[in-house]
Amino acid sequence: MQDLPTQTAASTGERTPVFERPLCAIDGKEGGYAAVRQAASLAAPGAELTLLLVTSFRDQPGRQAPAIGAPEAHEIVKRAEAIALEGGVSARIEVDPAFPPADVVLDWAEGHDLLAIGAPSSSWLGGMFVTGVADSAHRALPLPVLSARPALQDGNWEHALIASDGLEDSAMPLAVGARLAAARSARVTLLHAVGLRDSAEGPVLAQARQLRELGVPEPDLMLRHGRAHEVIVDVAERMAASLVVVGSRRRSGPRAIGSVSRHVIHAAGCSVLAVPPEAPEAPAAEEGR
């Protein structure tokens, strides 16, 4: 395996906003609270972070009861709101008792430009058969999905690893990764995993030039041979990346078995931002919310 020449990243200077309409789904678990911290760090100045708690109802003998009771819901919302305020953003609280949780979150995500949620705790194979919110969001949503894992300094992105396949539809993940790096003055590594007989030096060099044009003056460049998801997870661990930015084509069913982004979301030890090839549409005026 041979790397392309490596350069040392410099500070990108003044912070810039990344997301203007972030939504964070919380559930009382540490991953959800990490999602609040990390989403707050990416919010534009003056943005309002929507905190969504889906309590849902489950059948019990002779009655229906919320899966998350009122006292617990109060504590979850209180802690999440405090984290958002500590991160410098105002919080809008929404509690929805509908079921199933995955469908509720997908419905609320409409009109937002980021969904932040705790990373799935189940194995990747388990996620194929058990419909969780994170997996459903990854398959269905035309907007970036942040699968957050707790870190020592949530939201202080020191090193962003942008994984690119060099194709034309990877332009949006590249742009979002550049915006994020500029917002946090983060070091950026552009990684491209290729097959043993493939050569992608041309595309990755072209994308490095695009990163510079987008405000990342000196991205590190890396070319690795191997299976894409294994390479991404290995490099992220070895380089102690704070965040992996990867493209998502929202595959479902049998096609999802080969999804690089889903493998990375389940296997990476850090947070993962999965970005679709197109930008989310501008939100319509809200009614009834």
Secondary structure, DSSP 8 states (H G I E B T S, - for coil): -------------S----BSSEEEEE-SSHHHHHHHHHHHHHB-TT-EEEEEEE--EEEETTEEEESS-HHHHHHHHHHHHHHHHHTT-EEEEEEE--S-HHHHHHHHHTT-SEEEEE---S-HHHHHHS--HHHHHHHH-SS-EEEE---TTTT--SEEEEE---SGGGHHHHHHHHHHHHHHT-EEEEEEEE-TT---HHHHHHHHHHHHHTT-SS-EEEEEES-HHHHHHHHHHHTT-SEEEEE-----GGGGGG-HHHHHHHH-SSEEEEE-SS-----------
